[in-house]
Amino acid sequence: MKKLFCLGLIALVFSASSAFAAKKKVLDAKIDQAIEDFYEHTTAGKRLAEDAAGMLVFPSVGKAGFGIGGEYGEGALFVKGKRVDYYSTASASIGFQIGVQSRSQVILFLEKSALNKFRSSEGWEVGVDGSVAIANIGAGGEIDSKTLNEPVVAFVFGSKGLMYNLSLEGSKITKIKKD
């Protein structure tokens, strides 16, 4: 029974990806709000974003798990302040995890070569096609200086819900078309 529940949960998360796929106009509004929230969350992150080669914004990544888990979200890539493409992020996992969570993610490509590698891939997998450092924000909203030396840095914020297990490792990011 537990296995059936877990398989059903995974199927629900991934089937929801197409059923709940946001319309372009709605997604754009959510992305704009997420960027505003990100800039309010950390002024150092805002300064870093302004200098980054690219910024990938996922306003809402939903994750659910009970032993077996999955997550999905849609967002957009910005280059030089302009929205250039839309992407989805998805992953599945097995292991100790329980709960449901929704969070926002901003991934900054600090080096042009990392951005070019990301954009030229058919599907970019975190930890396989590129390493992503999760930013540690200290007192006063400052970012750990060790993180600033990485070519790709992620910020996770606005978590709603409770989930034990935070990692972007294994997330597959794929270009999508939006109407």
C-alpha positions as CSV (number, residue, x, y, z in Angstrom):
1,M,0.0,0.0,0.0
2,K,2.8,2.4,0.9
3,K,4.6,1.7,-2.4
4,L,1.3,2.4,-4.3
5,F,0.9,5.7,-2.4
6,C,4.4,6.7,-3.3
7,L,4.1,5.9,-6.9
8,G,0.8,7.7,-7.0
9,L,2.4,10.8,-5.4
10,I,5.2,10.8,-8.0
11,A,2.7,10.4,-10.9
12,L,0.6,13.3,-9.5
13,V,3.7,15.6,-9.3
14,F,4.7,14.9,-12.9
15,S,1.3,14.8,-14.4
16,A,0.6,18.1,-12.7
17,S,3.4,19.6,-14.7
18,S,1.4,19.6,-17.9
19,A,-2.0,20.0,-16.3
20,F,-0.9,23.0,-14.2
21,A,1.6,24.5,-16.7
22,A,1.2,28.2,-16.4
23,K,0.1,30.3,-19.3
24,K,2.8,32.7,-20.5
25,K,1.2,35.9,-19.2
26,V,0.5,34.4,-15.7
27,L,4.0,32.8,-15.6
28,D,5.6,36.2,-16.5
29,A,3.8,37.9,-13.7
30,K,4.9,35.3,-11.2
31,I,8.5,35.6,-12.5
32,D,8.5,39.4,-12.1
33,Q,7.2,39.0,-8.5
34,A,9.8,36.4,-7.7
35,I,12.6,38.7,-9.0
36,E,11.2,41.5,-6.8
37,D,11.1,39.2,-3.8
38,F,14.6,38.0,-4.5
39,Y,15.9,41.6,-4.6
40,E,14.2,42.4,-1.3
41,H,15.6,39.2,0.2
42,T,19.2,40.0,-0.4
43,T,20.8,43.2,-1.7
44,A,24.1,41.3,-2.3
45,G,22.1,38.9,-4.6
46,K,20.7,41.8,-6.5
47,R,24.2,43.3,-7.1
48,L,25.4,39.8,-8.2
49,A,22.4,39.4,-10.5
50,E,23.1,42.8,-12.2
51,D,26.7,41.6,-13.1
52,A,25.7,38.0,-14.0
53,A,25.9,36.7,-17.6
54,G,22.4,35.2,-17.1
55,M,19.7,34.7,-14.5
56,L,17.2,31.8,-14.5
57,V,14.1,32.4,-12.4
58,F,11.7,29.7,-11.2
59,P,9.0,31.5,-9.2
60,S,7.5,28.3,-7.8
61,V,9.0,24.9,-7.7
62,G,6.7,22.4,-6.0
63,K,8.1,19.4,-4.3
64,A,6.3,16.4,-2.6
65,G,7.7,13.3,-1.2
66,F,7.2,10.4,1.2
67,G,10.2,8.1,0.6
68,I,9.9,8.8,-3.1
69,G,9.6,12.4,-4.2
70,G,9.4,14.6,-7.2
71,E,9.4,18.3,-8.0
72,Y,8.5,20.6,-10.9
73,G,8.5,24.2,-11.8
74,E,8.6,26.6,-14.8
75,G,10.5,29.8,-15.2
76,A,12.5,32.0,-17.6
77,L,16.1,32.8,-18.5
78,F,17.2,36.5,-18.6
79,V,20.2,37.7,-20.4
80,K,21.2,41.3,-20.1
81,G,17.9,42.0,-18.4
82,K,15.8,40.6,-21.2
83,R,13.6,37.4,-21.0
84,V,15.0,35.1,-23.7
85,D,13.7,31.6,-23.1
86,Y,11.4,29.6,-20.9
87,Y,12.5,26.5,-18.9
88,S,11.1,23.8,-16.7
89,T,12.9,22.1,-13.8
90,A,12.0,18.6,-12.7
91,S,13.5,15.8,-10.6
92,A,12.6,12.6,-8.9
93,S,14.3,11.1,-5.8
94,I,14.2,8.1,-3.5
95,G,15.4,8.3,0.1
96,F,14.6,9.8,3.4
97,Q,12.2,12.6,2.6
98,I,8.7,13.5,3.8
99,G,6.5,16.5,3.2
100,V,5.3,19.0,0.6
101,Q,7.0,22.3,-0.2
102,S,6.9,25.2,-2.7
103,R,9.9,27.5,-3.1
104,S,11.4,30.1,-5.5
105,Q,14.7,29.6,-7.1
106,V,17.1,32.0,-8.8
107,I,20.1,30.6,-10.6
108,L,22.8,33.0,-11.6
109,F,25.3,32.2,-14.3
110,L,28.3,34.3,-13.2
111,E,30.5,33.2,-16.1
112,K,29.5,33.6,-19.7
113,S,31.0,30.1,-20.5
114,A,28.7,28.5,-18.0
115,L,25.7,30.3,-19.5
116,N,26.7,29.3,-23.0
117,K,27.1,25.6,-21.9
118,F,23.6,25.8,-20.3
119,R,22.0,27.4,-23.4
120,S,23.6,24.9,-25.8
121,S,22.4,21.8,-23.9
122,E,19.4,19.8,-24.8
123,G,18.6,19.3,-21.1
124,W,20.9,20.5,-18.4
125,E,21.2,18.3,-15.3
126,V,22.5,19.9,-12.1
127,G,25.5,18.0,-10.8
128,V,26.1,16.3,-14.2
129,D,26.2,19.0,-16.8
130,G,27.1,21.7,-14.3
131,S,27.7,22.3,-10.7
132,V,25.5,24.8,-8.8
133,A,26.6,26.3,-5.5
134,I,23.7,27.2,-3.2
135,A,24.3,30.6,-1.8
136,N,24.6,31.0,2.0
137,I,23.3,34.4,3.0
138,G,24.8,35.7,6.3
139,A,24.1,38.7,8.5
140,G,23.0,41.8,6.6
141,G,22.1,39.8,3.5
142,E,25.7,39.3,2.5
143,I,26.7,36.2,0.5
144,D,29.5,33.8,1.6
145,S,32.6,34.9,-0.3
146,K,33.5,31.3,-1.2
147,T,30.2,31.0,-3.1
148,L,31.1,34.1,-5.3
149,N,34.0,32.1,-6.8
150,E,31.6,29.5,-8.4
151,P,30.5,29.9,-12.0
152,V,26.8,29.1,-11.2
153,V,25.1,30.1,-7.9
154,A,21.6,29.3,-6.8
155,F,19.4,31.1,-4.3
156,V,16.4,29.3,-2.8
157,F,13.9,31.4,-0.9
158,G,10.3,31.9,-0.1
159,S,9.8,28.3,1.1
160,K,6.2,27.4,1.9
161,G,5.5,24.1,3.5
162,L,7.8,21.7,5.2
163,M,10.2,19.4,3.5
164,Y,13.2,17.6,4.9
165,N,15.7,17.5,2.1
166,L,17.0,20.6,0.2
167,S,19.1,20.0,-2.9
168,L,19.1,21.0,-6.5
169,E,21.3,18.0,-7.3
170,G,19.8,15.8,-10.1
171,S,17.3,18.5,-11.2
172,K,16.9,18.5,-15.0
173,I,16.3,21.9,-16.6
174,T,14.8,21.8,-20.0
175,K,13.8,24.5,-22.5
176,I,10.1,24.7,-23.1
177,K,7.8,26.7,-25.4
178,K,5.2,29.1,-23.9
179,D,2.1,30.3,-25.7
